[in-house]
Amino acid sequence: MLFRRRTIWLAIGLVLAAGYVGWASYRVAIDDSDLIDFHLSSLHWWRTGQFTKEFGVRHYLPAFVILMAPLVAWPLKVTAPLWATVNIVLLVLTVRQCARLVTDHYPQTVPFSFRWVWPMVLALPYIHSTLGLGQVNLLVLWLCVVAFSRCWSSRRDVTAGLLIAVAGVIKLYPLVLALFWLARGRWRAFAAAVLGAALLAGGLSVLGFGWQGTKAAHQLWLAEARGEQYRSAEGPLEGGLVRHLLFWKHRNQFHRHNNQSLAVVVRRLTTDLGPAVEKDRPVHILKLTVGQSRWLYLVLAGAVLGLLVVATWRARKDNDPFNSFKQWSAWLAGAIAFVPIYWTHYFILSLPAMALLVADVWWKRRHALRYWSSGLLVAAWLLAIPLLGLTVMRLVGLHCWLTLATMAWALSGPAVAPGDQVVPNPKCRNADPASPSAMP
């Protein structure tokens, strides 16, 4: 019976995988995919050795164009299905590695549905978004999960740090994870991540663009990151200070409902952004100035960072891989507080925490333990799937707050060890009398 269930799920997975390869290829064909920008930028560099405003990918380091060239510089008819297939393989490898890191903690075999099906169901909207857009977040997530595994299982701190360095060149936010290693006292991993990212980003740029080309490319990238195209509407910056485009006075495209970063959620809820754009409408519950809103965000982001650092520092002597993976997943989820632009496909970073949540629910239900916190979060993520389609839910940052709540759960303390004596929940019907925790 178990074999049949796995066969059915495998068949469903293969059908979905084939469908997503076709869907991603179709999105490219109708010119509705980020993969097109990656392809054109890398192809332009491949042919000319240049990084220009027209062919530079916005908010990505210049080295990204070079690093991705072997993967995306093929003809689009080849690149689209190839990249979709690579992403699906990376998704499977990531879920498998998360399942190993999570389920090794439990003496009983965690059921197939809790190792594979439930994590993917909870993350399905974000898997759908990142596959359809041809994005790189699955590659980044896989590198982050493998980096943790290398650091704890093999004690290869330098290798782990270099993996994060590669992920940081693809997307900047993985470099936040270097602070996790710094707080844990893993100096070699921290140094390898920071120095490796700097050397890789700089080295690839010099090799690909030359000295002068590297300087010009990074000036273009920095201007894009600062939002120079919006400066004319904003006017001169006071005191010559550069503020991120989310905290400029006038509305721009990064304030729209699809952006779920803590920064823009705070901005939408606390300031009047002016006339509505697209489906957006006013949702502000406070009437703060732009400067006050920015300070409120900085306080909240600082609190999130402080919580992550303090919790990680206090557990620095705890080398249990399961507890450490909980903290690692919390840092991945907590990135939403530090990344100013956080589209729907970024929520794939919560996949490791989702795997932890469903495993926690399974274990505690099986042994008649209280699981209200993880159970509520699983229910909330399920409820958030249809609510993601409601503009007002995105405007108020439903998924942002849910991600931060999941981060707090992952930091809530050491995991309950299978043999620990804990008070059972008498209202639970599926108590396991053979469990040590369920014995009087």
C-alpha positions in Angstrom: 0.0 0.0 0.0 2.8 2.4 0.9 4.6 1.6 -2.4 1.4 2.4 -4.3 1.0 5.7 -2.6 4.6 6.7 -3.4 4.0 5.6 -7.0 0.9 7.7 -7.3 2.7 10.8 -5.8 5.7 10.2 -8.1 3.4 10.0 -11.1 1.7 13.3 -10.1 5.1 14.9 -9.6 6.3 13.8 -13.0 3.1 15.2 -14.6 3.5 18.5 -12.8 7.2 18.7 -13.6 6.4 18.2 -17.3 3.6 20.8 -17.1 5.9 23.3 -15.5 8.6 22.9 -18.2 5.9 23.6 -20.8 4.5 26.5 -18.7 8.0 28.1 -18.3 8.7 27.7 -22.0 5.4 29.3 -22.9 6.1 32.3 -20.6 9.3 32.9 -22.5 7.5 32.6 -25.8 5.0 35.3 -24.8 7.8 37.6 -23.5 6.7 37.2 -19.8 9.7 35.8 -18.1 12.7 37.1 -16.2 14.7 34.4 -18.0 14.6 36.6 -21.1 16.5 39.4 -19.3 19.1 36.9 -18.0 19.5 35.5 -21.5 19.8 38.8 -23.3 22.3 40.2 -20.7 24.5 37.2 -20.8 24.3 36.8 -24.5 25.2 40.5 -25.0 28.3 40.1 -22.8 29.2 36.8 -24.6 29.2 38.6 -27.9 30.5 42.1 -26.9 32.2 41.7 -23.5 30.1 44.7 -22.3 27.7 45.4 -19.5 25.3 48.2 -20.5 22.2 49.8 -19.1 20.1 48.2 -21.8 21.6 44.7 -21.3 22.5 44.8 -17.6 20.1 42.9 -15.3 18.6 45.3 -12.8 19.7 44.9 -9.1 22.0 42.0 -10.0 25.7 42.3 -9.7 27.7 42.6 -13.0 29.4 39.3 -12.2 26.0 37.6 -12.3 25.8 38.2 -16.0 29.1 36.3 -16.4 28.3 33.6 -13.9 25.0 32.7 -15.5 26.3 32.8 -19.1 27.0 29.1 -19.4 23.5 28.3 -18.4 21.4 30.9 -20.2 23.4 32.0 -23.3 21.9 29.3 -25.5 19.1 30.1 -27.9 15.9 30.8 -25.9 14.1 27.8 -27.4 16.8 25.6 -25.7 17.4 27.8 -22.6 13.7 27.9 -21.5 13.0 24.1 -21.1 16.6 23.5 -20.0 16.5 26.1 -17.2 13.0 24.9 -16.1 14.3 21.3 -15.9 17.4 22.4 -13.9 15.1 24.3 -11.5 12.9 21.3 -11.0 15.9 19.1 -10.3 17.2 21.7 -7.8 13.8 21.8 -6.1 13.8 18.0 -5.7 17.4 18.0 -4.4 16.5 20.8 -1.9 13.5 19.1 -0.6 15.4 15.8 -0.2 18.2 17.5 1.6 15.8 19.3 3.9 14.0 16.0 4.6 17.4 14.4 5.6 18.3 17.2 7.9 14.9 17.3 9.5 14.0 13.6 9.8 17.4 12.4 11.0 16.3 13.9 14.4 13.5 11.4 14.8 13.9 7.7 15.8 10.9 6.7 13.7 10.8 7.0 9.9 8.9 10.2 9.0 6.1 9.4 6.6 6.7 10.1 2.9 3.9 12.7 2.8 5.4 14.7 5.6 8.9 14.5 4.1 7.9 15.4 0.5 4.3 16.2 -0.1 3.4 18.7 2.7 6.5 20.9 2.3 5.8 21.2 -1.5 2.1 21.8 -0.9 2.8 24.7 1.5 5.4 26.2 -0.9 3.4 25.5 -4.1 2.4 29.1 -5.0 6.1 30.2 -4.6 7.4 27.2 -6.6 4.9 28.1 -9.3 6.0 31.7 -9.4 9.8 31.0 -9.5 9.5 28.3 -12.1 7.1 30.3 -14.3 9.4 33.4 -14.2 12.6 31.4 -14.8 14.0 32.9 -11.7 17.2 31.9 -9.8 15.9 31.5 -6.3 15.8 27.7 -6.4 19.5 27.7 -7.3 20.3 30.1 -4.4 18.2 28.1 -1.9 19.9 24.8 -2.9 23.3 26.4 -2.4 22.3 27.7 1.0 20.9 24.3 2.1 24.0 22.4 0.8 26.2 25.0 2.5 24.6 24.3 5.9 24.9 20.5 5.3 28.6 20.8 4.5 29.3 23.0 7.5 27.6 20.6 10.0 27.8 17.1 8.6 31.3 17.3 7.0 32.8 20.2 9.1 33.9 21.8 5.8 33.5 25.4 6.9 35.5 26.9 4.0 33.5 24.9 1.4 30.3 26.0 3.0 31.4 29.6 3.1 32.4 29.5 -0.6 29.0 28.1 -1.5 27.3 31.1 0.2 29.8 33.3 -1.7 28.5 31.9 -5.0 24.9 32.3 -3.9 25.7 35.9 -2.8 27.0 36.8 -6.2 23.8 35.4 -7.8 21.6 37.2 -5.2 22.9 39.5 -2.5 20.7 38.4 0.3 22.5 35.0 1.1 25.4 37.1 2.4 23.2 37.8 5.5 23.8 34.2 6.4 27.5 35.0 7.0 26.3 36.7 10.1 24.8 33.4 11.3 28.3 31.9 11.2 29.8 34.9 12.8 27.3 34.6 15.7 28.1 30.9 16.0 31.8 31.5 16.1 32.4 29.7 12.8 35.1 32.1 11.7 36.4 30.2 8.7 32.9 29.9 7.2 32.2 33.6 7.8 35.6 34.6 6.3 35.2 32.3 3.3 31.7 33.7 2.6 32.6 37.4 2.8 36.0 37.2 1.1 34.9 34.7 -1.4 32.0 36.8 -2.5 34.2 39.9 -2.8 36.9 38.1 -4.8 34.4 36.2 -7.0 32.4 39.3 -7.8 35.4 41.4 -8.4 37.5 38.7 -10.2 34.7 37.7 -12.6 34.0 41.4 -13.4 37.7 42.1 -14.2 38.0 39.0 -16.3 34.8 39.7 -18.1 34.8 43.5 -18.5 38.4 44.6 -17.9 39.4 47.3 -15.3 37.6 50.2 -16.9 34.6 48.1 -17.8 34.3 46.8 -14.2 34.2 50.3 -12.9 31.6 51.4 -15.4 29.5 48.3 -14.8 29.4 48.8 -11.1 28.5 52.4 -11.5 25.6 51.4 -13.6 24.6 48.8 -11.1 24.8 51.2 -8.1 22.8 53.8 -10.0 20.1 51.2 -10.6 20.1 50.0 -7.0 19.7 53.6 -5.8 16.9 54.2 -8.2 18.4 57.0 -10.1 15.6 56.9 -12.7 13.2 58.1 -10.0 15.4 61.0 -8.8 14.0 63.6 -11.1 10.6 63.2 -9.5 12.0 63.3 -6.0 14.1 66.3 -6.4 17.5 66.9 -4.8 18.4 64.7 -1.9 18.7 66.5 1.4 22.3 66.8 2.6 23.4 64.7 -0.3 22.3 61.5 1.4 21.2 58.6 -0.7 18.0 57.0 0.5 16.7 53.7 -1.0 14.0 54.3 -3.5 11.4 52.7 -1.2 11.7 55.7 1.1 11.6 58.4 -1.5 8.5 60.6 -1.4 6.9 59.6 -4.6 5.4 56.3 -5.5 7.3 54.0 -7.8 6.9 50.5 -9.2 8.6 48.9 -6.1 5.8 50.1 -3.8 3.2 47.9 -5.6 1.3 45.1 -3.9 3.6 42.3 -5.1 6.5 43.6 -3.1 6.3 41.9 0.3 9.5 43.1 1.9 9.3 44.4 5.5 10.5 47.8 4.3 7.8 48.4 1.7 5.0 46.9 3.9 5.9 49.3 6.6 5.9 52.1 4.0 2.5 51.2 2.7 1.0 50.9 6.1 2.3 54.1 7.6 2.4 56.7 4.7 0.1 57.9 2.1 1.6 56.9 -1.2 -0.6 59.1 -3.3 -2.7 58.1 -6.3 -3.4 54.4 -6.7 -1.4 52.5 -9.3 -2.7 49.3 -11.0 -4.8 47.5 -8.3 -3.2 49.2 -5.4 -5.3 51.4 -3.1 -4.5 53.2 0.2 -4.1 50.9 3.2 -2.1 53.1 5.5 -3.2 52.9 9.2 -0.8 55.6 10.3 0.0 59.0 8.7 3.8 59.2 9.2 6.2 61.2 7.1 8.5 59.3 4.8 11.4 59.9 7.3 9.4 58.7 10.2 8.4 55.6 8.3 12.0 54.9 7.4 13.0 55.1 11.0 10.2 52.8 12.0 11.4 50.3 9.5 15.0 50.5 10.6 13.9 49.9 14.2 11.8 46.8 13.2 14.6 45.5 10.9 17.1 46.1 13.7 14.9 44.2 16.1 14.7 41.2 13.7 18.4 41.2 13.2 19.0 41.5 17.0 16.6 38.6 17.6 18.4 36.4 15.1 21.9 37.3 16.4 21.1 36.9 20.1 19.3 33.6 19.6 22.1 32.2 17.5 24.8 33.5 19.9 23.1 31.9 22.9 23.0 28.6 21.1 26.6 28.7 19.8 27.6 25.8 22.0 24.7 23.6 20.8 26.1 21.6 17.9 22.9 19.5 17.4 22.3 19.6 13.6 18.6 19.8 14.0 18.5 22.8 16.3 21.2 24.5 14.1 19.1 23.9 11.0 16.1 25.5 12.7 18.2 28.6 13.2 19.5 28.5 9.7 15.9 28.3 8.3 15.0 31.2 10.6 17.8 33.3 9.0 16.6 32.4 5.5 13.1 33.4 6.4 14.3 36.5 8.2 15.9 37.8 5.0 12.5 39.4 4.3 13.4 42.1 6.8 16.6 43.1 5.0 15.8 42.7 1.3 14.1 45.9 0.1 12.5 44.1 -2.9 10.8 40.8 -2.1 8.5 39.4 -4.8 6.3 36.4 -4.4 8.9 33.9 -5.7 11.3 34.9 -2.9 9.0 33.1 -0.4 10.6 29.8 -1.6 13.2 30.7 1.0 10.7 29.6 3.6 10.7 26.0 2.3 13.2 24.7 4.9 11.1 26.2 7.7 8.0 24.6 6.2 9.7 21.2 6.3 10.5 21.8 9.9 6.9 22.8 10.7 5.2 19.8 9.1 7.7 17.4 10.8 7.0 19.0 14.1 3.3 18.6 13.7 3.6 14.9 12.7 5.9 14.1 15.7 3.9 15.9 18.3 0.5 14.6 17.1 1.9 11.1 17.1 3.1 11.4 20.7 0.2 13.4 22.0 2.2 16.6 22.6 1.0 20.1 22.2 1.7 21.4 18.8 -0.5 24.5 18.6 2.3 26.9 17.4 3.5 24.8 14.5 -0.1 23.6 13.8 -1.3 27.2 13.6 1.5 28.2 11.3 0.9 25.3 8.9 -2.8 26.2 8.9 -1.9 29.9 8.3 0.4 29.0 5.3 -2.4 26.9 3.8 -4.9 29.7 4.3 -2.5 32.1 2.8 -2.4 30.2 -0.5 -5.8 31.5 -1.7 -5.4 34.8 0.1 -2.3 35.5 -2.0 -4.7 36.2 -4.8 -6.3 39.1 -2.9 -4.6 42.4 -3.6 -5.6 43.8 -0.1 -3.9 40.9 1.6 -0.7 41.6 -0.2 -0.9 45.4 0.4 -1.1 44.8 4.2 1.8 42.3 4.0 0.1 39.1 5.1 2.9 36.9 3.8 5.6 39.2 5.2 4.1 39.0 8.8 3.6 35.2 8.3 7.2 34.7 7.3 8.4 36.7 10.3 6.1 34.6 12.6 7.6 31.4 11.1 11.1 32.8 11.7 10.2 33.5 15.4 8.9 29.9 15.7 12.1 28.5 14.4 14.1 30.6 16.9 11.7 29.6 19.8 14.2 27.3 21.4 15.8 23.8 21.1 13.7 21.2 19.5 11.9 18.6 21.7 14.2 15.6 21.7 12.4 12.3 21.1 13.2 11.0 24.6 12.4 14.1 26.5 9.8 14.0 29.2 7.0 16.4 28.3 3.5 16.8 29.4 1.2 15.1 26.9 -2.0 16.6 25.6 -4.9 14.5 26.9 -7.2 15.9 24.2 -5.1 14.5 21.4 -6.6 11.3 20.0 -3.6 9.9 18.3 -1.3 9.4 21.3 1.4 6.8 20.9 1.4 4.7 24.2 4.8 3.4 23.3 6.4 6.8 23.3 8.5 7.7 26.3 7.0 11.2 26.3 3.5 9.7 26.6 4.2 7.5 29.6 3.2 8.6 33.1 
